[in-house]
Amino acid sequence: MSIESIDSREPHFPKMYMSKGNFNRRILLDKIARKLFLSATLLALLVLGVLIFRISSQSIGWLNIKFLTSNLSIFPEKAGIYGVILGSLWLMLIVAPITLIIGVSTAIYLEEYASKGKVREFIRINISNLAGVPSVIFGLLGLTVFGRLFNLGSSILAGGLTMSLLVLPIVVVASQEAIRAVPNFLRDASYAMGATKWVTMRTVILPVALPGILTGSILALSRAIGETAPLVVLGIPTLILKIPTGIMDDFTALPIQIYYWTLDTVLVPEYINLAAATIIVLLVVLFLMNTTAILIRNKFQRRY
């Protein structure tokens, strides 16, 4: 083949244009997907609105200061959730420090200190898988280990340790993602200044990752305060007339009381109103916790 024939050939470029039919088809699919997603969102909001309206209407006349400051009673008109609220607060006092200390420490070790290899990857995968294990499994584990092996029964300590196991994988994964999102040039700058690995972790990495860690931790705690299955399996009683004053006392929590009041509605119809009022209280607590997580993320999040 001659040089002239080579030079005379036109270069071959792939066709980068789209036919009009394909273009219109993609626009149509985009419109269908947008309307489908919008419909799903509106349906979810509609269901949520109906539930909130129904619960709010059933709690009218029952949710008041007396209801919040009175103790449990077998008589609906005298029943309150003061001891139940204290039980939930005691439970969170156990869950919060355990999950934060162990969860964040585990994430720091896996991300900054553990050598890369099959062992580290095996631990990371198993922690991620534990986040999807049904909560009733953690209840069975808590009943076997804390309730019977350690003879803690249905105390606040047993419930707190069980709920800590439930939300610990969530805190670990959230903390890992927050630490992994810290830009590498911040680490390099700290090392270039002569800082050690621990000083870099304490003064550079953790402050930057703190918003993500706190956000994930608060969301995990909001799940813990609303879980019922682990406490039911652990044998947490529903009617505790004594106010809990220590971690070894028996207790009941907001979701447990809602569960049992809903079951007993067949026997005492007024219990449905007590359950609705307690649901409103729990929703307010969850709303405040999630709002706090959003505010922390927006206030302390830095962009690099």
FENGI-V372109 format. One record per residue. N is the residue number from 1. RES is the residue in one small letter. PHI is phi in whole degrees, -180 to 180 (none if undefined). D_CENTER is the distance of its C-alpha to the mean C-alpha in whole Angstrom. Layout:
N & RES & PHI & D_CENTER
N & RES & PHI & D_CENTER
This chain:
1 & m & none & 70
2 & s & -82 & 72
3 & i & -65 & 70
4 & e & -64 & 71
5 & s & -68 & 69
6 & i & -68 & 66
7 & d & -67 & 66
8 & s & -79 & 67
9 & r & -72 & 64
10 & e & -80 & 61
11 & p & -63 & 58
12 & h & -98 & 55
13 & f & -117 & 52
14 & p & -67 & 49
15 & k & -73 & 49
16 & m & -101 & 46
17 & y & -98 & 46
18 & m & -117 & 45
19 & s & -67 & 47
20 & k & -65 & 47
21 & g & -66 & 46
22 & n & -66 & 43
23 & f & -63 & 42
24 & n & -66 & 42
25 & r & -65 & 40
26 & r & -68 & 37
27 & i & -63 & 37
28 & l & -64 & 37
29 & l & -62 & 34
30 & d & -64 & 32
31 & k & -66 & 33
32 & i & -64 & 32
33 & a & -64 & 29
34 & r & -63 & 28
35 & k & -68 & 29
36 & l & -66 & 27
37 & f & -66 & 24
38 & l & -64 & 25
39 & s & -65 & 26
40 & a & -63 & 23
41 & t & -66 & 21
42 & l & -65 & 24
43 & l & -65 & 23
44 & a & -63 & 20
45 & l & -65 & 20
46 & l & -66 & 23
47 & v & -62 & 22
48 & l & -62 & 19
49 & g & -64 & 22
50 & v & -64 & 24
51 & l & -64 & 22
52 & i & -64 & 21
53 & f & -63 & 25
54 & r & -65 & 26
55 & i & -66 & 23
56 & s & -65 & 25
57 & s & -67 & 28
58 & q & -76 & 28
59 & s & -90 & 27
60 & i & -64 & 30
61 & g & 90 & 32
62 & w & -112 & 30
63 & l & -87 & 27
64 & n & -150 & 29
65 & i & -63 & 29
66 & k & -63 & 31
67 & f & -65 & 28
68 & l & -80 & 26
69 & t & -110 & 28
70 & s & -98 & 30
71 & n & -92 & 29
72 & l & -65 & 29
73 & s & -153 & 32
74 & i & -78 & 33
75 & f & -97 & 35
76 & p & -57 & 33
77 & e & -70 & 34
78 & k & -107 & 34
79 & a & -74 & 30
80 & g & -143 & 28
81 & i & -123 & 24
82 & y & -62 & 25
83 & g & -66 & 25
84 & v & -68 & 21
85 & i & -64 & 20
86 & l & -64 & 21
87 & g & -62 & 20
88 & s & -66 & 16
89 & l & -66 & 17
90 & w & -60 & 19
91 & l & -62 & 16
92 & m & -69 & 13
93 & l & -66 & 17
94 & i & -86 & 16
95 & v & -70 & 13
96 & a & -60 & 12
97 & p & -66 & 15
98 & i & -66 & 15
99 & t & -68 & 12
100 & l & -68 & 13
101 & i & -67 & 17
102 & i & -71 & 16
103 & g & -65 & 13
104 & v & -68 & 15
105 & s & -62 & 18
106 & t & -64 & 18
107 & a & -65 & 17
108 & i & -63 & 20
109 & y & -64 & 22
110 & l & -67 & 21
111 & e & -88 & 21
112 & e & -117 & 24
113 & y & -117 & 26
114 & a & -70 & 26
115 & s & -72 & 29
116 & k & -69 & 28
117 & g & 173 & 29
118 & k & -69 & 28
119 & v & -66 & 27
120 & r & -63 & 24
121 & e & -67 & 23
122 & f & -64 & 23
123 & i & -65 & 21
124 & r & -64 & 19
125 & i & -65 & 19
126 & n & -68 & 18
127 & i & -65 & 15
128 & s & -65 & 14
129 & n & -69 & 15
130 & l & -64 & 13
131 & a & -66 & 10
132 & g & -104 & 12
133 & v & -72 & 13
134 & p & -57 & 14
135 & s & -65 & 12
136 & v & -65 & 16
137 & i & -65 & 17
138 & f & -66 & 15
139 & g & -64 & 17
140 & l & -64 & 20
141 & l & -64 & 20
142 & g & -65 & 19
143 & l & -64 & 22
144 & t & -71 & 24
145 & v & -84 & 24
146 & f & -83 & 23
147 & g & -71 & 24
148 & r & -106 & 28
149 & l & -65 & 28
150 & f & -91 & 28
151 & n & 59 & 29
152 & l & -91 & 26
153 & g & 63 & 26
154 & s & -108 & 24
155 & s & -77 & 23
156 & i & -63 & 21
157 & l & -64 & 21
158 & a & -63 & 20
159 & g & -65 & 17
160 & g & -65 & 16
161 & l & -67 & 16
162 & t & -65 & 15
163 & m & -68 & 12
164 & s & -64 & 12
165 & l & -62 & 13
166 & l & -65 & 10
167 & v & -98 & 7
168 & l & -59 & 10
169 & p & -60 & 10
170 & i & -66 & 7
171 & v & -65 & 8
172 & v & -63 & 12
173 & v & -64 & 11
174 & a & -63 & 10
175 & s & -68 & 13
176 & q & -61 & 15
177 & e & -64 & 15
178 & a & -67 & 15
179 & i & -68 & 18
180 & r & -67 & 20
181 & a & -80 & 20
182 & v & -69 & 22
183 & p & -59 & 25
184 & n & -68 & 28
185 & f & -68 & 31
186 & l & -69 & 29
187 & r & -63 & 29
188 & d & -62 & 33
189 & a & -65 & 34
190 & s & -66 & 33
191 & y & -65 & 35
192 & a & -67 & 38
193 & m & -82 & 38
194 & g & 94 & 38
195 & a & -75 & 35
196 & t & -79 & 34
197 & k & -64 & 30
198 & w & -69 & 29
199 & v & -63 & 30
200 & t & -63 & 29
201 & m & -64 & 25
202 & r & -76 & 25
203 & t & -103 & 27
204 & v & -119 & 26
205 & i & -71 & 23
206 & l & -62 & 21
207 & p & -60 & 22
208 & v & -73 & 21
209 & a & -84 & 18
210 & l & -59 & 17
211 & p & -59 & 15
212 & g & -66 & 13
213 & i & -65 & 12
214 & l & -66 & 11
215 & t & -62 & 9
216 & g & -64 & 7
217 & s & -68 & 7
218 & i & -66 & 7
219 & l & -65 & 4
220 & a & -66 & 3
221 & l & -66 & 6
222 & s & -66 & 6
223 & r & -71 & 5
224 & a & -63 & 7
225 & i & -74 & 10
226 & g & -106 & 10
227 & e & -80 & 10
228 & t & -116 & 14
229 & a & -56 & 15
230 & p & -61 & 15
231 & l & -72 & 17
232 & v & -64 & 19
233 & v & -64 & 20
234 & l & -70 & 21
235 & g & 88 & 23
236 & i & -67 & 22
237 & p & -72 & 25
238 & t & -99 & 25
239 & l & -116 & 28
240 & i & -115 & 28
241 & l & -82 & 30
242 & k & -87 & 30
243 & i & -76 & 28
244 & p & -68 & 26
245 & t & -123 & 27
246 & g & -156 & 26
247 & i & -74 & 24
248 & m & -97 & 26
249 & d & -81 & 26
250 & d & -70 & 25
251 & f & -155 & 23
252 & t & -137 & 21
253 & a & -125 & 18
254 & l & -57 & 17
255 & p & -65 & 16
256 & i & -64 & 18
257 & q & -66 & 21
258 & i & -62 & 20
259 & y & -61 & 20
260 & y & -74 & 24
261 & w & -64 & 25
262 & t & -66 & 24
263 & l & -66 & 26
264 & d & -83 & 29
265 & t & -62 & 30
266 & v & -63 & 33
267 & l & -85 & 34
268 & v & -126 & 34
269 & p & -59 & 33
270 & e & -68 & 32
271 & y & -64 & 29
272 & i & -65 & 27
273 & n & -71 & 28
274 & l & -65 & 26
275 & a & -64 & 23
276 & a & -64 & 23
277 & a & -64 & 23
278 & t & -68 & 21
279 & i & -62 & 18
280 & i & -61 & 19
281 & v & -61 & 18
282 & l & -65 & 15
283 & l & -64 & 14
284 & v & -64 & 16
285 & v & -63 & 14
286 & l & -64 & 10
287 & f & -64 & 13
288 & l & -65 & 14
289 & m & -66 & 10
290 & n & -69 & 9
291 & t & -64 & 13
292 & t & -61 & 13
293 & a & -62 & 11
294 & i & -67 & 13
295 & l & -64 & 16
296 & i & -63 & 15
297 & r & -64 & 15
298 & n & -73 & 18
299 & k & -79 & 20
300 & f & -105 & 20
301 & q & -71 & 19
302 & r & -112 & 23
303 & r & -120 & 24
304 & y & -122 & 27
